[in-house]
Amino acid sequence: MFNLMQLSKNGIHLAMICGSFGIIVALVLIRSILKAPAGTRKMGTIAAAIEEGAKAYLNRQITAISLIAVVIFGALLYFKGQTTSTGFIIGAVCSLAAGYVGMRIAVVANLRTAAGALLSRHTAMRMAFSGGAVTGLLVVGLALLSVGGFFVLASQLLGEAEAVSSLIGLALGASLISVFARLGGGIYTKAADVGADLVGKIEQNLDEDDPRNPATIADNVGDNVGDCAGMAADVFETYAVSLIGAIFVGFLTLKSTPAAMIYPFVLGGISVIGSIFAIFYVNASKQKPGASLITAVVLNVLFSAVLFYPATKLLFPTAIASTEKILTANGLYASALIGLVMTAIIVLITNYFTSTHYEPVRRIARASETGHGTNIIAGIAVGNHATVLPAIFIIAAILGSFELAGLYGVAVAVMSMLSLSGIVISLDAFGPITDNAGGIAVMSESPKSARQITDELDAVGNTMKAVTKGYAIASAGLAALVLFGSYVEELRNHMNGTMALAFSLSDPRVIAGLLIGGLLPFVFSAFSIDAVGKAAGAVVLEVRRQLKLHPGILTGKDTPEYGTCVDIVTKAALREMIIPALLPIGTVVAVGFIPWLGAVALGGVLVGTIVTGLFLAISMTSSGGAWDNAKKYIEEGNHGGKGSSAHSAAVTGDTVGDPYKDTAGPAINPMIKVVNIVAILLVPLLFK
């Protein structure tokens, strides 16, 4: 049992040990996946094609991103120094690694899941979840090791103040890579998906993943580069940025309390162990897949809630004074509980709006009976309704945690929420793995019993993907608020009383900033959605060309040219991701350095981006997930089933929802944080 002095001195090291343990468990899971049966030869051939396409895309994406990263590294080295620029490289490399390794193990788990479905549902379930768990544990393990290792080393070499300041570079590296990964992967996966559906399902009446569809391999590749690699980079970034934000706030508001910077690490380390227990529970459980996954989240929440209390008491034995109020151990623990409860609430809310078991999805399915237009109207309405409850609970969490422990309490609540990323990302990566496994089962002509298993797991996985997107968005919104608070505190600290700092609505610069910031997510998402539309149109034309030139494809006599569609979406994704990814950086720099706007207007930009970005992201991902599951609900035999007019309308809704839920909506998360991080970096340059 660690006493107070041990936890105060070694809390960061203990958290890093927990992160390392998570990575070791991930390696054990990788070994178990690799040892599992790989199925038939035909399954292996299909999986190899998917893996080849995913590797080729990510390798080209890394090359493209690296060129941009080198330019930003040079700018940081010149303006901010070696330590901050080194942090930028560490954040960028770890974010890329989280996405790349997650994708590589996912394409291995896809095949083992399809092969496991030949044996039993439990075998397939275990393979899919183990593959997802590898990604989840790698994300949190890498985040704790990179942030903790960099902070400890920089503190020893340069002092605590310089170490904290330099962490912003690491946050920028993680956020920038996350924007590119989310955007590029999202454009890739949805361009292929939409193109495949429009020709395959609507024009040719082909089933999902029919091997006669020339775009089907590109569609399956997209699941890996978008939902696996993109999501892993996204949540690594959110986790790392939330941890850094909490450290930053603790340093600025509780300068004489070292425990304030250790506490966020301790919360993360405890929850890693809880995630490992929850992962083992799922792999041993005989419950239905959906119930088993939700139970795992509850177990992780309970484990963390129990152990957070003694850790908080040990680190904060007496009340401490911040710049805002007196903080107590009970108040900080209550703030941490708010973060845990928020996770459960957001999961339940998102599940309600996107699951086939509840009214919102079924309402869209019913609307599909009267046409394509009514399906679209119903889906948009569901997405807008889905913003209400998250907003209410986010407001309550902000006010409650602030009342308990000031801005640091909000940071603790966010870190507590993100500490559950290990199990939550396991659920998210489970989705694309089961989706790909279903595709492999169909294309390899597996028995009907195996396809029923993969279909059941895919339906659960689709809901899990929607649920975890809601979690990522809500946590990103709270994290961005903490970063805004850090921006304000950094301004005050840098000005040191040389001038008054106020963000008053009577100041036209603040209003201008709010409008610019509120506009940014809309312009960003417009570029993102437009990119999917352009690339999907190119895929549609290519699929039509192949089917017209080689009619034997539909009879099985000719083999489609899968590689052509893969090449089209690869080039489109890499080309179209550049402008929207750099848009937030350019906007912040422009506002910051325009003389009649400056730091005050920039504060308005940050708030405006958080507010509209949060609601736009929730609305897009919720309506997209609901459209997708409405289609699946009809395909189960409801409202006329496959081939009916309602199904045709639902496919249209799903194609509209695809760039909403998998491209623009999720990419808004890192975009919001890039805006805030760049603003913090600019503070010393704005006031010399």
N, C-alpha and C positions, 0 to 999 in steps of 0.2 A: 504494500500500500504506500503510495507516494504522499509524503507530507507536504505542507504548504511551500516550504522553500524549494523542494524538488520540482513541484509543478510550476512555480514561478520562474525558476531558472531553466527548466528543461521542457516546458510545455511545447515549444516549437519543435524541438527534437523529437518529442514523443509523437506529435502529430505527423512528422515526417516518417517515423517508424511505422505508424498506422498506414500511411500512404504506401510505403514500401511493401507492407504486408498485403495490401490490396492488390498491388501489381503482381506479387508472388502468387496469390490465389488466381489472378487472371491467367498467369502462365500455366498453372495447373489445369485450369479449365480448357485452355488451348490444347494442351496435351491430350485431355480426354476427348475433345472433339476430333482431333486428328486420328486418334486410335479407333474411332467409331466407323462402322461400315460405310463405304462410299457409294453404295447402290450399284445400279447396272452400268454397263459401258456407255449406253446412250445418255444416261444421266450425267456421267462424267464429261462427255463431249459437250453437252449443252452448258454445264457449269463452267467448263474451261473457256468457252466463248464469252460468257458473261464476265468472267474474271479478266480475260484479256482486254475486253473493252473498258472495264473499270480502271485497270492499271494504266492503260494507254491514256485515258482522259486525265487521271490524277497526275501522272508524270508531266503531261503537257501543262496542266494547271499550275503545278509547282514551279515549272520553268517561268511561266508568265508572271506569277505572283512574285517570284524571287527578283525579277528585274525591277519591279515597283518597290519592293522592300529595300533593295540596295539604295535607291534614291532617297527614300525616307530615312534610312539609317545614316546616310551622309549628312542629311539636314539636321538630324538629332545630334550627331557627333559634333557638328559645327556650332549649333546653338545651345545644346544642353550638356555636352560633355560625354566622356567615354562611358561612364557608369550607366547613364540613362540609355544610351544607344546600345550598350551590351544587354541591358534588360529587354529592350525592344527585340533583339535577335532571339533571346531565350524564349520570350512569349510567343514569337512567331513560329519558331521551330517546334515548340511543344504543342501549339495549336495544330500545326500541320501534322505532327506525329500522331496526335490523338485521332484525327480524322483518317489518316492513311492506314494506321494499324487497325482501327475499327472496321474500315472497309475490307481490308485483306482477310480478317477473321470472319467477317460476315459472309463473304463469298465461299468460304470453306464450310461455314455452318449451314448455308443454303442447301448445299448438296447433301450434307448429313441429315438435315431435317427431312428432305424429300425421301431419302433412303430409310430414315426412321419411321416414316409414315407407312412403309411396307410392312412394318412389324407391329406397331401399336401407337396409339395417340400419345401415351406417356413418353415413349421413346422420342417421338418427333418433338413433343413439347420440351423435353429436357435438352435436346440438341439446340433448338431455336433459342431457348432462354439462356443457355450457357453461352451461346454466341453473343447475345445481347449483353450478358453480364460482363464479358470480357471488355467490351467497350465502356460500360459504366464504371468498372473498377479502374481501368486505365485513365479515364478522364479525371476522376478525383485524385488518384494516386499521383499522376503527373502534375496536377495543379498544386497539391500540397508540397511536393518535392521541389518544383521549380520556384514557387513563390517563397517557401520556407528557406530553401538553400540559398537563393539569391539574397534574401533579406539578412540572414545570419552572416553570410560572407561579407556583404557590403557593410554591415554594422561593425564588424571586426576591423575592416580595413579603413573605412571612411567615417565611421561614426553613425549614430542612429538617425540623425536629421537627414544626412545625405542619402542614407539607405532608403528611408521612407520616400523622399523626393524621387529617387531613381526608380522606384517601383512603378511609377506612372508610365515609364517607358515599356516595362513588361506588359502592363495592361493594354497599351496601344498596340503592341505587336500581336497580342492574342486577339484583340478586337478587330484589327484590320484584316488578319487572315480569316477570321470568322466571317466577316462580311463577304469576302471573295468566295469562301467555301460554300456559304449558304446561297449566295447569288448564283455562282457558276453551277453548283450541283443542282440547285432548284430549277434553273433554266434548262439544264440538260434533261433532268428526269421528267419535267412536265411537258417539254416540247415533244419528247419521244412518246409520252403517255397520251397526250392529246392527239398527236398525229396518228398513233396506232388506233385509238378509239374511233376517230372520225371516219376513217376509211374502213377499218376492220369491222367494227360493231355496227355502225349506222349504214354504210354503203354496201358492205359485203355480208353482213349478218354473221360475222365470225365471233367465236367465244373469246374471252380474255385469254391471252397467252397462246392463241392458236399458232402453231408453227408455220402456217401458211401466210401469216402476216409478216411482211418484210421488216416491220418496225418493232417486232416483239423482243428481239435481243436487246435493241437499244433501250426499250422500256425497262427491261430487267436490269440492265447496266445502270440506268438512272436511279433505280431504287437504292443502289449501293453508294453511288457518288453523291446523291442528294440527301436521302434519309439517314444513311449511316455516317459517311464522312462529314457531310454538312452539319448534321445534328451534333456529332461528337465535338467538332471544332466550336460550334455555337455554345454548347453547355460548358466546355472547358473554359471558354472565354468568360461566360457569365459567372462561373464559379471563381475563377482567378480574379476577375475584376471586383466581385463582391468581397472577396477576402482582402484584396488590396484597399478597397474603399473603406472597409471596417478598420484596417490598420491606420489608414490616413486620418480618419475621423478621430480614432483613439489618440493618435499622436497630437493632433491639433487642439482637441478639446480637453484631453487628460494628460498633459505633458509630464506631470510628476508621477504618473501611475503606469509603470511598465506592463502590468498585468492587462491593461486595456489593449495592448497590441498582441499579447499572447492568447487571450481569450478566444478570438475568432479561429485561430489554429486548433485550439483544443476542441471546440465545437465540431470542426471538420473531421478531426481525427476520431472522435467518439463515433460519429455517424458512419465512418467507413467500416468500423467493426460491426455496427448494426446492419449495414448493407450486406456484409458477408454472411451473417447469420440468416438474413432474409433470403438471400440467393440460395443457400443450402436448403432452406425450407421449401422453396418452390421446386427445386429439383427432386426433393423427397416426397412432395405432396401428391396425393391422389385425388385432390379436388378438381373440379372443372377448371379449365385454363383461366377464364376471366376471374373467378372467385379466388383462385390461388394467387394471381398477380396482385389483386387489390389487397388481399390479406398480407402479402409480403410488405407492401407499403405501410400498412397499419403496424405491423411488427417493428419495422424500422423506426417509425415515429415513437412507439412506446419505449423501445430500447433507448433511444436518444433522450426522450423526456426524463427517464429515470436517472440516467448517468449525468445529464447536464447539471442537475441540482448540486450534487457534491462537488463537481468541478467548479461551479460558480462560487460556492461557499469557500472553497480552498483559495481561489484566486482573489476574492474580494471579501476578506474577513471583516472589514470595517467599511463604513460609509465613506465615499469620496466625493469631492466637489469638482464638477466640470464647469465650463464657461456658462452653462445654462441652468443647472440644478444639481441637487445632491443625489448621488446615485448609491443605491444599496444592492446587495447581492440578490435579494428577493425581487427587486425591480428588474434587474438584468435577466434573472432566470425567467421571469414572467414575459419579458421581451422575446427571449429565445423560444418560449412556449408558443407565443403568437406566431412566430415563423413556422413552427411545426404544424400548428393548427391550420394556418393558411395553405400549406401544401395539401392537406386532406380536403379542405373546402374547395380549392381550385380544381382538384382532381374530380370531386363529385359534381361540381357545376359543369365542367367541360364534358364529363361523361353524360350528363343529362341532355345536353344540347347536341351531342354527336352520336349517341348510341342508338341502335335500331330498336331498343327496348322502350324508348320513351317518345312522348308526343311530338317534339320538334321534328325529328327525322320522319316520323310517320305522316306528319302534316305535309311535308314536302312530297312524300311518296303519293299521297292522295291528290295533291295538286297536279302531279304529273299526268293524271288521267285526263285532264282537260287541256293539256298541251305543253309545249316547250316554254312559252311565255309565263304561264302560271307557275311552272316549276322554278323558273328563275326568280320570279317575284317572291315566292315563298322562301327560297333559300336566302335571299338578301334580307328579308324580314327576320328570319331566324338568327342570322349573324348579328343584326343590330340589337335584337332582344338579348343576345348572349353577352352583351357588354355591361348590362345593368348590375347583375349580382356580383361579378368580379370587381366592378368599380366600388360598390358599397363596402365589400369586405377589405379591399385594398385601402380605402379611406379609413375604415375602422382600425386596420392594422397600423397605419401611419400615425393616426391620432393616439392610439393606445400605447404603442411603443415609445412615442415621443413623450407622452405624459409620464411614463414610467422612468425613462432614462435619457431624455433628450435625443439629439441627433444620433448619439452613440447607440441608444436603444433601438432606433430604426435600423442602424447598420447591423446590430446583433440579430434582429429579427430576420433581416435579409440573409445573413450568413447562416442562420439556423435553417432557414428554408432551403438554401442551396446546399447545405450539408447532406441533404437526402439525395443528391444527384446520382450517387452510385446506383441506388435501386431504381430511381426514376428513369435514368438513361438505359438501364437494363430492359425496362418495359418498352421504351421507345425503339431501341434497336431490334427488339423481338418482332416488331411490325414488318419492316422491310425484309427480314430474314424469312418470315413465314410467307410473305408475298412472293418472293423469289422461289421459295420451295414449291409453292403452288404452281408457278410457271414451269419449273423443271418437271414436276409431276405430270402436267398436261402435255408438254412437248415430248416427254419420253414415253408417253402412252402408258402410264402407270395404271394399275387396277382401280376400279371405281372406289373401292374401300379406302385406298390411299388418298385419292383426290378428295374424298369427303373429309378426311382428317385434316389435310392441308387447307381446305376451304374453311373448316371450322376455326382452325388456328389463325388463318388470314383475317377472318371477321373480327376475332378478338384483337389481333394485332393492329387492325385498322383503327379500332376504338382507342387502343393504347397510344397510337401515334397522335391522335387528336388530343387526348388527355394530356400527354406530356408537352405538346406545343402550348397548351393553356398554361401549364406550370412554368414553362420557359419564359413566356411572355409576361406573366404576372411577376415573376422574380426579377426579370430584366427591368420592368417598370420601377420596382422598388429599389433595385440596385442603382438605376439612373438617378433616382431621387437622392440617394446617398452621395453619389458623385456630384450632383448639383450643390448639395450642402458642403462637400469638400471644396468645390470651386469658390463658394462664398467665403469659407474659412481661410482658404489659401490667399484670396484677395485681401482679406483683413490682415492676415499675418504678414503679407508682403508690403502692404501700405503702411502698417505699423502706426496708424493714427495720423498719417500725413494728409489724408483727405477723408471726407465723409463718404460712407458707402450705403446707398439706399436703392432698392428696386421698387420705386413707387409707380403706381398705375397712372399717376398724374404726369409722369415723365414720358414725353412722346418717344424717347429712345427705347424705353421698356416696351411700349406698345408695338413699335416697329419690330423689335426683336421677337416678341411673341408671335407676330404675324409671319415673320420669316421662318421661325422655328416650327410653327404650326403647318406651314406650307411644305416644309422639307419632306416629311414622310409621304405626302401625296405625290410629289414629283419623283421621289425615289421609287415608290411602288409603281408609278406610271411607266418609268423606264423598265422596271423588272417585268411587268405584265406584257408590255409591248414586245420585249425580247422573246418571251415564250410564244407569243402569237406569230412573230416572224418565223422563228425556227420551226414551230409546229406546221405552219403553212408549207415550208420547204419539205417537211417530212411527208405531208399529205400528197404533194405533187410527186414525190419520189415513189411512194407506195403505189399511187395510181399508175405511174409510168411502168413500174415493174409488172403490175397485174395486166396491163394492156399489152405490153410487149411479150410477156410470157404467161399466157392464160393457163398453161399447164400447172402454174403454182397452186391454183385453187383446187385442182384435181389431185395434187400430190405428185405429178409427173416431173415438175421442175422445182428446183430449190431456190428460194428467195436469196437475193444478195443482201444479207443482213448487214454486212460491213459498210455498205453505202450510207444507210440511215445512221449508223453509229458515227460515221465520219461527219455527216451533216450537223448533227446535234453537238458534237464535240467542238467543231469550229465555231458554231453559233454561240455556244455557252462561253467560250473563252473570249470571243470578240465582244459580246454584249454586256459582260459583267464589269468592264473597266469603268465606264462613265458613272453608273450609279454607285459603284463602290468608292470612287474618289469624290463624289458629290458632297458628302457630309464634311470631309476635310476642307475642301475648297470653300464651302459656305462659312465655316467657322473662322478660317483664316481671313476671308474677305471682310466679314463683320468686325472681327477683332481689330483689324488695322485701318478701317475707314475712320478717319478722325472724329467725325460727328456721331459715330455710333459707339465703338470701343467696348470696354468691359461691361458697362451697364446694359447696353443693348444685347451683348452676348449672353448675359444672364437670362434675358427674356427669350433668346433663341433656345437655350437649354430647356426652359420650362415649357415653351410652346411645342418643342419636339417631343418631350416626354408625354404631354397630355394627348396630342392628336395621334402620336405614334402608338401609344398604348391601346387606345380605342380602335384604331384602324387595324392593328395586328390581331386583337381579339376577335373583331368582327370578321375579318378575312379568314382566319384559321377555323373559326367556328362554322361559318357558312360553308366553307370548302369541305370540312369534315362531314357536315350534315348532308350536303349534296352527294358525297361519295357513298355514305351509308344508306341514303335513300335509294340509290341505284342498287346497292347490294340487297336491300330489303325487298325490292321488287324482283330481283333475280332469284330470291328464295321461293318465289311462287306467288307473291302477293300482288294484287292489282293487275293481274294478267300475266305476270312473269316475263321471262325472256322472250323477246320478239314482239311484244305488245307495243301499242302506241305509247303507253305509260313508260315502258322501258326505254324507248327511243328518246322521250323527253328527259328521262332521268340521266341518260348518257350525256345529253347536251348540258344539263346542269352540272354534271361531274366534270366535264371538260372546262366549263367556266370556273368551277371551283378549284381545279387543279393548280393554276398559278396563284390563286388566293392562298391556299393552305400550305403549299409546299415551296413557293418561291418568294413572293412579295411579303406575305404576312410574317413568316419566320425571320426573314432577312432584316426586318425593321428592328428586331431585338438588338443585334450588334451595332446597327447603324445609330441607334439612340446613344449607345455607350461610347461609340467613336466620337460623336459630337461633344459629349461631356469630357472625355479624356483629353482631346485636343485642346479644349478650352482651358483645362487645368495646366496643360503644358505651356500655353501661351501667356499665362499670368506674368511671369518674370519679364517677358518680352514686351508686354503691354505697358508695364510701369517700370521704367529704368531710372 
